[in-house]
Amino acid sequence: MKIFCIGRNYVDHARELGNEVPDEPVVFMKPPGSLLVNGKPFYYPDFSSDIHYESELVIKICKNGRHIDPAFASRYYDKVALGIDLTARDLQKELKKKGLPWELAKAFHHSAPISKFIPISSLEEGPINFHLEKNGEVVQRGNTEQMIHSFENLIVFLSRYFTLQMNDLIFTGTPAGVGPIAVGDHFRGYLNGKPMLNCQVR
Ligand code: ZN
């Protein structure tokens, strides 16, 4: 199973980090062991002192494919979840400066808390909305209409470089409002207003 992550997929978030808005998706990966499931707590690691939350819609691939035609891309995913792409911003800044890969900042153990998946077909038609609360206060809001690259475009793009396989995941990018986490914080994520994700920082 592969976990793809997309950077800078919301204009307002790219700007808040002072990044250019790219024409093509920014892609990186996390290993399967980065997933943190069932509402288990996240233990703040000792290698960073500036870990940020980035809440994101995550889609699950349901069919193997390469060079997927845009007309058929919507058949390649069938479920959605809410995830947090935890990012060691201090390490990422250093790595970016040196032009080095981002894995240490993005792919570490339990860097991807994630909710259960629900079938896309169970959602109302129209854009998918999500928001993240930190200690009861809303810190991020997003919806699929604000994405620069749609789910389908991401599938088409990724499948030019990788074979997409059943159960692969795509973290589809975060809207504005990212910020630091601290020991004791409690995060709750909502999809179309329904509570989905629970994560305590210890
Ligand atoms: Zn992200």
Residues whose N, C-alpha, C, O or C-beta is under 5 A from the ligand:
A	BS01	ZN	I6 E54 D85 G173 T174
